[in-house]
């Protein structure tokens, strides 16, 4: 609990002489405040003030303070701990006999909601995202040596749920948005999307706390009316690949240009002291890996598979006879699952280009059983998605396309964009992308040019005005120009 501001004053006492008194406003559990004044005590004992009265004022006494006496500075230091101690006692007294639901804090709500997420068997990635947002201070990061500052828990962890207001949530999100996560010379701030994601997480936890059977005692969600940041998408930054660009990156991988080969001895004296030389078998293995990575890029660009769907793809999921790929497996936080995003297994149409690529990938002597993976490592195991994404990023830089804000997932965006460009309707694109709703698919409408839309609108209105002859853009219905035509 934050220690409230207090006021110190001196009052005479018949037994001890002058004594320090502390006055402050105690905040009740219901959010109301009450003025409290107590004689300052240290270790439970009242201490005389090292002060003397000068007329109507109290001024410091001269000389060194006697043992057990408190100077003004010592009283200020002692008052911090004293106010916090009395506040805690008053709060405990208020809560005595009050139902447990009234004492529930945000930390209690988060722990209960986390149990709910485990029961619902959310993906490990989803659980890890929540754990990161609501980590306790000092929790080690999943990667690296750093620890979490526990921003939310430091601010809200011990706050009773009934005292969490919309204003308090807005203040928390503002601090989160305004925090400089860069350097003083190069400041960097969290994006509106990042702030909205934290707001969404807070809303989910507190919405769970409003359900009566969960016993948290919260009647309304204070996050509901908290400010939502406007996420402005910069359409000048291309976040998708067209087929030619995807092929350019695939060629870089195919030719092995993304590999870094040491040509000089290391300066620190570790590793090989001569330029690396490889055996013929190693060279052949690397060429096979480069071809595999290139084909993974090409397949993603023409099927729209997510990276976590591509790496666990098994041969039995590829139906050459039915021209489709069954998507029923995914990888989340390194854990393979028999489920698809949204728990809705889907089917991906397999065009001729994909058939050619898959036949080339599967033209290998081993690991061709139904449960073997389509894309394998040297040992026949599942390909690492994070390692593949890193190789893709290096190839992207070499291809000259890294200046755009794109990643592996941008290949999937390119797939949808090409479908829209080709005239596919939104429902078709939604089914091919396996989106939960058509609203998600609407983001790809940018691919339809204004001229294409105008041509479609003209066709629609021509049909709507039938049987009137369709208008000719040059003038009259029969094609004769009416511009500057003489009367009669």
C-alpha positions, 0 to 999 in steps of 0.5 A: 500500500502506498504510504499517504502524505502525513503532517507532523506536529508537537504537543505537550505531555505531562509525563514525557514533555513534548511529543510528536504527533502524526496526522494523515488520511487513512484509505479504507477498503471501500476507497473512502478516506478518514483523518487519523492522528496518533502519537508517534511511536518507535518500536511501540513506545512513545518518544519525547521530542527534542524540541522546545517551545518559543512563544507559540512555536516549537523549535529544535533544542540546542545541543545533541539529542538525548537518548530516546528523544526524536529530532525533527529529522528522526521523527520524519524517518520514524513516521514513514514506518509508523504510518505504514504500520498503523495503516496495516493494522486499521485495514486488518481490523476493517477486514476482520469478519468481512467475507473473503471475496471482499479481500480479493486482490488483483493477484488473487484474480490473476492466479484464478484466471491462470488456473482457468487457462490451464483447464481450458488447455490454451496453447503454451504460447498464449499462456506464456504471453499472459505469464510475461504480462503478469509476472511477479517482480524478479521473475527470470525471463524465458530467454536471456539473463534478465528478470521481469520488473513486474510492472502490473503486479507492482502496481496492482498486485495487492490492490483489492479488486473493488478499489480498481477503477477505470481511472486507475487502469487508465493511469497504469496504461498511460505510464506503460505507454509513456515509458522510454524502453530505448535510451536517452539518446534514442528514445523508443516507446511502446506501440498502441498495439502493445498497450492495447494488448496489455489492456486486453489481458487486464480485461480478460482477468477482471472479466473472469473475476466478475463471474459470481461462481469464481468468488471474487466479488467483482460486480463490474469490469473497470477495464471495459471503459478504459481508453483504447489506443488507436492503432494506425497502420502505415500502408506505405510500409509493405508487410507482405510478399508478392510471388516474385519477392518470395522467389527472390528470397528462396533463391538466396537460400537455395544458393546458400548465400545466407551462410556465413563461412569463416575465412580468417582465424578467430581473434580470441583464439577459439574455434578453427584456426584455419579457414573452414573446409568441409567434406564432400558429404557435408557440402552435399548435406548443406546443399540439401538443407538449402534446397529444403529451406527454399522450398519451405518458403515457396510452399508457404507463399502458395499455400499460406501455411503458418510457420507453426503449421508448416514444421509439424506437417506430416506426410499423411496430411498431404492428400495428393489425390484430393489436392489438399493439405490437412492442417490438424497439427501445430507447434506452440512454444516448442510443444507439438499439439494435435490441433489447429489455431482456434481448435478448428482443423482446416483444409488448404487447397493444393495448387499444381505449384505446391504439388511440384514442390512437395514431390521435390521435397519428398524425393528422398530415400528415407523418412517417408512413413505416413507419420514422418515430417514433410520438412525434416532435419538431418536426423529425420526430426521436426525442423526447428521453426525459430532456426528456419525463421532466422535463416529466412531473416538472413536471406531477406537481408541479402536479397535487399528486401529487409528494409520493409517490415516483413517476416516469415508470416508476411509470406502468408499475408502475400498468399491472401493478397494474391488471392484477392488480387486474382478476384477471389471473394472474401468467403473463399479467402476466409476459408483458404486462410482458415480465419475465424471470421470474415472481418479478419479477412477484410484487411486484405481488401487493400489488394483490390485497386480502385480501378478494379473496383470501379470496373466492378461497380460499373458492371453492377449498375449496368445490370441494375439498370437493365433493360436500359442499354449500358452506358458507354463511357464516351457518351450516349447509350449507343456510343455516339458522343454527346459532348458539344453536340449541336441541339436538335 
